[in-house]
Amino acid sequence: MRVLIPLLLLAAPLHAEAPVIKGATAQPSGDSWRVSVTLRHPDTGWDHYADGWRVELPDGTVLATRVLAHPHETEQPFTRSQSGIRIPAGTTEVRIRARCLVDGWSEETQVLNLP
């Protein structure tokens, strides 16, 4: 017996809505920074959720990555922070990029001006 799978199903992307950065703040703390990021994503459970964000310099150099270890289906939007981020002296802005488990790193970034 042959099983036919419609070609449309094979070609259809499995992408969902990308994580949206709703806000971000940065606070200096000694010689490092604490960055807090608020994300919104239609998490569906362990199979598809926003699983991280990172801080980048404008040239794309990654300074820090915050791993999100579980889905936030009932907590939307949600905010998570990371401390101890080393940002080079004289830097006036960084970029925040979000990630989801299925779609990977977002193409879009949000500019975060440093105080």
N, C-alpha and C positions, 0 to 999 in steps of 0.2 A: 504494500500500500504506500502510495506517495503522499507526502504532506506538502501542500502548497502554502507558502507564506507570501502574502501580498507584498510586492516590492515597496509599496508606499510605507509599510511598517518598518522595513529595513532601512529606508533612507530618512525616516523622520528623526530629527534630533531629539535627544532626551533632555533638552535644556528647559529649565524653569526660570523664574524670575531671579535675577542676580541679587545678591545682598545690597541693600541701600544703606549708605552711611548717612545717618540722620544728624550727626554732630560729632565733634571731637574737640578735646581740650588738651593743653599741655601746660604743666607746671614745673618750673625748675625746682630741683631738690639737691642742694650741694652742687656737685659737678656732673649730675645726671638729671634726667627728666622723668616725670610720671605722665603718661599719655592715657587718656580715657576716650573710648570710642563707643558711640551708640549706633547699633545696627538694627535694621529691619529686614526680615527674610521669611518667606512662607515655609518655615521648617515643617516637614511632614513626619519626622521621627528619625531614627538612627540611619535610615537609608538616604536621607537628603536634608542637610541642615547647614547653616552658616558655621564653618569650622575654623575661622581665623581672620585676623587682620594683621597688617604689617605697616611699619613706618619706613618710608623711603626718602632719600634725598631727591631733589629735582632731577638729577641725572639717572635715577633708578637704583642707586646703591641702597641695599636693604640694611637698615640699622637695627631693626628688631621685628620679631614675629610673635604675635600673641595667638596661641593655639586655644581654640574653644573645643573642649572635650566632649560636649554633649549637646543635643538639640534643645531649643528654647521654644517649643510649640506654644506654650501658654504664657510666655513672657515676651511680648513684642510691643514696641522695640525693647532692646535690652542693652545695657552698658557694661563694659568690662574694661579694666585698666591694667597697665603694666608699668612697673617702676624700674629704675636703674638703666634707662635707655641713654646711651652716650650719643649726643648730638654734637658734631664739630663746632667749636667756637666760631662765632660770626655767622652761623646759619640763621636765616631769618624766616624760612618756611620749610616744612616737610610735606610729604604727600602720604595720605592714608589710602591703602588698597585693601579691599575685603575679598574673602574667598568663601566658596561653598563646596561641600563635599563632592557634588556631582559635576559642577561646571568649572571648578578651579578658580584661579585668580581673575578678578574682574579686570576688564580693559580700562575702566574708568578709575580715576583717583580723586580724592578730595584734598584740596590745598588746606593746610593748617598753618596759619601765621603764628609764629612764636612770640610770646610776650617779651 
